[in-house]
């Protein structure tokens, strides 16, 4: 009789450790998760390259001589590093700024319009953010490397 009187509790979920090599390769991160992670990465890149940003701004506006030195750093090189590395650093900065800006606008839009946000909108806006930042980076990178 006592068995019938006590209700059965639902079985608790069993937690286990995740095997890094077995479980993670099969996990598919949604597009919104990728954008969120890249938003953080782009912020870190901009923070790390802040001395480079300050140097570029200072040398580009100080005088004609410093602007010529600025241009030669990208063409010939500077500090023992070839010009291509300086251009790649500038390209990383261009991508990080564009991605951080577009993803930030996406997050602001989602924060201010709660009613319009759905799962499909989140996926579409994440794909747009990834595509727009890559396309704009390619266009500005082509200009940086002198293709047009």
Residue frames as qw, qx, qy, qz and C-alpha x, y, z in Angstrom:
[[0.000, 0.881, 0.474, 0.000, 0.00, 0.00, 0.00],
 [0.295, -0.784, 0.077, 0.540, 2.75, 2.46, 0.72],
 [0.425, -0.067, 0.578, 0.694, 4.12, 1.98, -2.78],
 [0.163, 0.642, 0.630, 0.405, 0.91, 3.24, -4.33],
 [0.209, -0.909, -0.305, 0.192, 0.72, 6.26, -2.05],
 [0.352, -0.646, 0.260, 0.626, 4.18, 7.67, -2.84],
 [0.627, 0.760, 0.036, -0.169, 4.38, 9.28, -6.29],
 [0.831, 0.052, 0.223, 0.507, 7.25, 8.32, -8.54],
 [0.086, -0.826, 0.163, 0.532, 9.77, 11.09, -9.16],
 [0.741, 0.666, -0.086, -0.004, 11.01, 11.63, -12.69],
 [0.862, -0.126, 0.071, 0.485, 14.49, 10.34, -13.27],
 [0.132, -0.882, 0.160, 0.423, 17.11, 13.09, -13.09],
 [0.701, 0.684, -0.201, 0.024, 19.20, 13.67, -16.20],
 [0.861, -0.298, 0.140, 0.387, 22.58, 12.04, -16.16],
 [0.176, 0.946, -0.253, -0.098, 25.49, 14.39, -16.69],
 [0.910, -0.045, 0.179, 0.371, 28.73, 13.19, -18.16],
 [0.276, -0.640, 0.318, 0.643, 32.01, 14.69, -19.22],
 [0.661, 0.718, -0.003, -0.217, 32.37, 15.75, -22.83],
 [0.778, -0.117, 0.395, 0.475, 35.00, 13.93, -24.81],
 [0.027, 0.737, -0.201, -0.644, 36.91, 16.63, -26.69],
 [0.014, -0.331, 0.763, 0.554, 37.90, 14.46, -29.65],
 [0.100, 0.272, 0.947, 0.139, 34.69, 12.44, -29.91],
 [0.091, 0.717, 0.642, -0.255, 31.86, 14.90, -29.17],
 [0.018, -0.725, -0.004, 0.688, 33.07, 18.31, -30.33],
 [0.111, -0.192, 0.658, 0.719, 33.85, 17.52, -34.00],
 [0.010, 0.429, 0.852, 0.300, 30.22, 16.51, -34.55],
 [0.046, -0.703, -0.486, 0.517, 28.81, 19.64, -32.89],
 [0.300, 0.510, 0.400, 0.700, 27.49, 22.27, -35.29],
 [0.147, -0.430, -0.322, 0.831, 27.58, 25.79, -33.92],
 [0.323, 0.789, 0.522, 0.032, 24.71, 27.92, -35.28],
 [0.430, 0.573, 0.134, 0.685, 25.48, 31.01, -37.34],
 [0.297, -0.882, -0.048, -0.363, 24.49, 33.30, -34.47],
 [0.801, -0.550, 0.101, 0.215, 27.02, 31.57, -32.21],
 [0.724, 0.189, 0.174, 0.640, 29.76, 31.99, -34.79],
 [0.132, 0.767, 0.120, 0.617, 28.94, 35.70, -35.12],
 [0.553, -0.819, -0.017, -0.150, 28.93, 36.09, -31.36],
 [0.832, -0.327, 0.145, 0.425, 32.33, 34.45, -30.97],
 [0.566, 0.371, 0.212, 0.705, 33.79, 36.46, -33.87],
 [0.127, -0.898, -0.141, -0.397, 32.35, 39.65, -32.33],
 [0.669, -0.722, 0.119, 0.128, 34.44, 38.99, -29.24],
 [0.790, -0.024, 0.262, 0.554, 37.50, 38.03, -31.30],
 [0.364, 0.670, 0.213, 0.611, 37.25, 41.20, -33.38],
 [0.336, -0.919, -0.018, -0.207, 37.06, 43.29, -30.22],
 [0.774, -0.497, 0.217, 0.326, 40.22, 41.64, -28.90],
 [0.677, 0.292, 0.282, 0.613, 42.02, 42.19, -32.22],
 [0.110, 0.850, 0.137, 0.496, 41.11, 45.88, -32.19],
 [0.550, -0.831, 0.084, -0.017, 42.28, 46.20, -28.60],
 [0.812, -0.255, 0.269, 0.451, 45.60, 44.47, -29.32],
 [0.543, 0.383, 0.319, 0.676, 46.19, 46.56, -32.46],
 [0.121, -0.951, -0.269, 0.089, 45.39, 49.85, -30.69],
 [0.402, -0.646, 0.266, 0.591, 49.05, 51.01, -30.70],
 [0.403, 0.135, 0.652, 0.628, 49.13, 50.30, -34.47],
 [0.102, 0.804, 0.549, 0.207, 45.94, 52.36, -34.91],
 [0.259, -0.907, -0.063, 0.326, 47.39, 55.26, -32.95],
 [0.461, -0.374, 0.465, 0.656, 50.65, 55.10, -34.92],
 [0.344, 0.410, 0.661, 0.526, 48.79, 55.05, -38.25],
 [0.013, -0.910, -0.409, -0.059, 46.64, 58.01, -37.29],
 [0.373, -0.810, 0.093, 0.443, 49.55, 60.02, -35.89],
 [0.442, -0.263, 0.538, 0.668, 51.89, 59.46, -38.83],
 [0.326, 0.513, 0.665, 0.434, 49.24, 60.02, -41.46],
 [0.003, 0.918, 0.350, 0.187, 48.26, 63.51, -40.24],
 [0.542, -0.636, -0.030, 0.549, 51.43, 64.94, -38.65],
 [0.036, 0.734, -0.320, -0.598, 53.26, 66.22, -41.74],
 [0.744, 0.556, -0.248, -0.274, 54.06, 65.45, -45.35],
 [0.225, 0.548, -0.798, 0.109, 57.32, 63.78, -44.35],
 [0.391, -0.134, 0.823, -0.391, 55.64, 61.51, -41.80],
 [0.784, 0.368, 0.224, -0.448, 52.91, 60.65, -44.33],
 [0.598, 0.589, -0.524, -0.142, 55.60, 59.59, -46.82],
 [0.031, -0.379, 0.883, -0.275, 57.16, 57.46, -44.09],
 [0.637, 0.105, 0.560, -0.519, 53.71, 56.00, -43.44],
 [0.792, 0.493, -0.102, -0.346, 53.28, 55.10, -47.12],
 [0.406, 0.569, -0.715, 0.024, 56.77, 53.59, -47.33],
 [0.380, -0.259, 0.803, -0.379, 56.02, 51.36, -44.33],
 [0.778, 0.281, 0.429, -0.363, 53.23, 49.74, -46.33],
 [0.704, 0.656, -0.222, -0.161, 55.17, 49.63, -49.60],
 [0.459, 0.576, -0.639, 0.222, 58.74, 48.76, -48.56],
 [0.769, -0.331, -0.517, 0.179, 58.51, 47.83, -44.90],
 [0.126, -0.766, 0.296, -0.557, 59.65, 49.12, -41.56],
 [0.570, -0.555, 0.506, -0.331, 61.33, 47.85, -38.36],
 [0.133, -0.346, 0.920, 0.127, 62.75, 44.88, -40.22],
 [0.514, 0.345, 0.758, -0.207, 59.30, 43.68, -41.30],
 [0.181, 0.147, 0.636, 0.735, 58.29, 43.63, -44.96],
 [0.299, 0.023, -0.042, -0.953, 55.46, 45.84, -46.17],
 [0.541, -0.177, -0.701, -0.429, 53.19, 42.85, -46.76],
 [0.404, -0.303, -0.768, 0.394, 53.07, 42.14, -43.01],
 [0.036, 0.221, 0.274, -0.936, 52.06, 45.73, -42.29],
 [0.443, -0.004, -0.412, -0.796, 49.34, 45.41, -44.92],
 [0.526, -0.230, -0.814, -0.094, 48.14, 42.14, -43.39],
 [0.212, -0.293, -0.622, 0.695, 47.97, 43.80, -39.98],
 [0.246, 0.172, -0.015, -0.954, 45.93, 46.61, -41.52],
 [0.506, -0.082, -0.667, -0.540, 43.71, 44.02, -43.23],
 [0.399, -0.292, -0.824, 0.278, 43.11, 42.27, -39.89],
 [0.020, -0.293, -0.378, 0.878, 42.20, 45.64, -38.43],
 [0.366, 0.060, -0.355, -0.858, 39.83, 46.36, -41.33],
 [0.513, -0.213, -0.792, -0.254, 38.06, 43.01, -40.89],
 [0.316, -0.313, -0.734, 0.513, 37.83, 43.33, -37.13],
 [0.122, 0.219, 0.176, -0.952, 36.37, 46.84, -37.34],
 [0.456, 0.001, -0.481, -0.748, 33.84, 45.93, -40.04],
 [0.513, -0.232, -0.824, -0.065, 32.74, 42.73, -38.34],
 [0.227, -0.284, -0.636, 0.680, 32.57, 44.34, -34.90],
 [0.219, 0.154, 0.011, -0.964, 30.53, 47.26, -36.25],
 [0.533, -0.059, -0.569, -0.623, 28.06, 45.14, -38.24],
 [0.505, -0.249, -0.816, 0.133, 27.65, 42.57, -35.46],
 [0.108, -0.219, -0.494, 0.834, 27.21, 45.38, -32.95],
 [0.384, 0.058, -0.173, -0.905, 24.46, 46.90, -35.07],
 [0.566, -0.143, -0.753, -0.303, 22.85, 43.45, -35.28],
 [0.376, -0.269, -0.754, 0.466, 22.93, 43.10, -31.49],
 [0.089, 0.172, 0.243, -0.950, 21.52, 46.62, -31.02],
 [0.489, -0.039, -0.444, -0.750, 18.69, 45.87, -33.44],
 [0.571, -0.221, -0.788, -0.060, 17.86, 42.65, -31.64],
 [0.259, -0.234, -0.628, 0.695, 17.95, 44.40, -28.26],
 [0.185, 0.179, 0.115, -0.960, 15.64, 47.25, -29.31],
 [0.644, 0.089, -0.291, -0.702, 13.06, 45.28, -31.30],
 [0.325, -0.174, 0.894, -0.255, 12.16, 42.26, -29.20],
 [0.702, 0.356, 0.417, -0.454, 8.91, 41.63, -31.07],
 [0.647, 0.653, -0.264, -0.292, 10.54, 41.40, -34.51],
 [0.030, 0.557, -0.830, 0.008, 13.25, 38.96, -33.44],
 [0.952, -0.006, 0.101, -0.290, 12.70, 35.33, -34.27],
 [0.759, -0.290, 0.519, 0.264, 14.86, 32.31, -34.78],
 [0.684, 0.504, 0.378, 0.367, 14.84, 32.76, -38.57],
 [0.127, 0.974, -0.044, 0.184, 15.69, 36.47, -38.24],
 [0.536, -0.726, 0.412, 0.123, 18.62, 35.59, -35.97],
 [0.778, 0.007, 0.521, 0.351, 19.95, 33.10, -38.50],
 [0.517, 0.727, 0.298, 0.338, 19.46, 35.43, -41.49],
 [0.063, -0.982, 0.137, -0.109, 21.01, 38.42, -39.75],
 [0.657, -0.547, 0.462, 0.236, 23.98, 36.30, -38.64],
 [0.730, 0.260, 0.477, 0.415, 24.57, 35.10, -42.21],
 [0.289, 0.906, 0.151, 0.270, 24.23, 38.70, -43.45],
 [0.367, -0.890, 0.263, 0.069, 26.75, 39.86, -40.84],
 [0.728, -0.270, 0.518, 0.359, 29.28, 37.22, -41.86],
 [0.620, 0.502, 0.447, 0.405, 28.80, 37.84, -45.58],
 [0.125, 0.972, 0.091, 0.175, 28.84, 41.65, -45.36],
 [0.438, -0.813, 0.339, 0.180, 31.98, 41.76, -43.24],
 [0.712, -0.106, 0.555, 0.417, 33.82, 39.36, -45.55],
 [0.512, 0.668, 0.405, 0.358, 32.70, 41.08, -48.78],
 [0.020, -0.995, 0.024, -0.093, 33.58, 44.56, -47.49],
 [0.587, -0.631, 0.426, 0.274, 36.94, 43.26, -46.22],
 [0.709, 0.182, 0.519, 0.441, 37.73, 41.77, -49.63],
 [0.334, 0.858, 0.256, 0.295, 36.80, 45.04, -51.38],
 [0.207, -0.958, 0.194, -0.036, 38.86, 47.21, -49.01],
 [0.726, -0.396, 0.474, 0.302, 41.68, 44.64, -49.00],
 [0.676, 0.463, 0.391, 0.418, 41.83, 44.82, -52.79],
 [0.124, 0.958, 0.014, 0.259, 42.21, 48.58, -52.49],
 [0.540, -0.774, 0.318, 0.089, 44.86, 48.17, -49.78],
 [0.728, -0.186, 0.543, 0.374, 46.90, 45.77, -51.91],
 [0.038, 0.553, -0.366, -0.747, 46.58, 48.01, -54.98],
 [0.395, 0.248, 0.847, 0.255, 44.33, 45.88, -57.19],
 [0.202, 0.756, 0.502, 0.368, 42.33, 48.97, -58.20]]
